[in-house]
């Protein structure tokens, strides 16, 4: 049945291509739900949990991400005059202060590069009132990027998967036009790309490919904008746009509805994974314009840095599984009873950082951290 489905899909694509020879044809998106298949023998065996560490429980800190294979970067939570950054080592119950600063705007918006070399955040100060700061996590050296009209509303900073590019939102000084800013850590260049939209529009999520030539932006949908203007309820639906960064513009090529809290990750240079407004986990491949449904009814997810594994929340349970093509295989429940707000794999895939709140706890603002160690 699986082989027949693939053959039919290829035949359909061939027919569409043939039909397009006679005139202009719009791109078609074919949704294919992959059926589970056997995992190759070369892949590791099923996960097995070794230890679950309650991490940083007695400290009011926010976990940022992995510094290396067994230590985490954290910052004191809340708005303080002085922000302190810490290294948290196994068994994750003590903090070692690395540095402190008085210019951090929002602690939750600090982002660490995937290779653990840099931390980046929006700092108070600069020509436009705000600027970007990069801190080397190896030697402590700091670099400030003076970015005119840095946009603090909506999307936080984000890194490419290979840690080369740091991207952020900004506005053109004269007409307040939204722009994507891309800083290249290798050559020190800063490029800007204009986004369609008026001065009132904004972006809630931003992601850039490893080659720096394509990006994904998430914007509130038109209906969500109207709802937000007349109600206190949060926006629940947005629009994902996948496009190219070319000629100083973002050129949108693909759109899909996405939950306002939905996540986006790069699977490889031409493929992204994201959670749709319907709760499904989709994979979109730009090369053949095909969308695959990987999972249904999920909330938070995170791919490992080598893209071999996935962690996700489904019905207040945390699962880990293998990724093979568009198949999710050998899933295992590793934690239950928590509403996850963040998941992060260690660089060697042997640890999983879990942040969230107890689903029975009424004090939803008190986030907890756990580190799950696999055998």
C-alpha positions, 0 to 999 in steps of 0.5 A: 500500500505504501509503495502504491501511494508513492507511485500514485503521488509521482504519477499525479505530479507528472500529470500536473507537469504535463498539463502545465506545458500548455499554459501557466500553472499554479504550484500545487501542494500535495499532502502525503501522510507517511506511514510508519516503516521499519527503521534501518538496522544502522539506527540506534535502538529505542531510547531508555531513560536513565535519570531525571534531574529536577534542575535549578528548582530552588533558584528563580532562573530562566534556562536558555540552552546548552553550553556544551554536552552536559551544562546549561546556561541560565539567567535570573528570571524577572526584570532586575537592575542587574542580570546574572548569567550562570553555568549549571552543571550536573547534577544541575542543583548548583549555579556558577556565575559567569558574568553580570550586566545592567543592560538586559532588556528581556531575560526570556529573549536571550538566545544561545547559538546552537554551537554554544559559542555565543549568547545574544540579546537586546540591550538597553542603550544605543542610538535608537534606544536599543541595540544588540549584544553578542557575548562570547561564552568562551572568553567573555568578549562582548560585541555590540551591534548598533542597529537603527530602529531595532524592533523589540515587539514580537519576534525574538532573536534567532540563530541559524542551525549552523550558528553562522547567522543571527537574525532579528526584526527592525524597521526602516527609519522613514516609513517604519517598514518592517525589515529582516536583519541578518548578521553574519558572524563570519564576515561581520556583515549586516544585511537588511531585507524588506517585508511586505506590510504596513507600519502596523504589522509585526512578526511573531517568529523569525527563522533563517536557513544555514545558507542565509538565503531563505527564511521563515516568518510568522505573522498574525493573520488578518482575523487575529489582528482584528480580534486582538484589537477588540479583545483581551484574549490572545491571538490563536492563529497566525500565518507562516511564510517561507521565502527567499532573501534576495535583492534586499527583499523577503520574497514569499513562496509558501504560506500555511496557517499556524498557531500563534504559539506554533514552532518552526524548525529547519529539517535541512536547507530546503525543508521546515517542520512546523505545528499548524493551527490544527495541531498537526506537525507538518514538514514542508519541502520547498524542492518539490512543494510537498507537505507531509504530516508527521504527527497530530495533536501536538503542542511543543516540539524540538528536533535534535541538533543533528536532526535525527531525533524529535522530542514533543508534547502530546496530551500533557506527555513528553515523547522522544522518537527517531526521525527517518525521512518523514517517519516518526519511529520508536516513540517513547514516553519520558515524562507525564503531567507537565505542560511543556514550554520548552524542550532542548536536546544536548549536543550529543543527544544524551540529555533533554532539557524540559521546561514547563509547569505542572498541569495541576498547579494553579500557579502557572507562572512558576516554571520548572526545569528537568533534565532527562538523561538517556542510557 
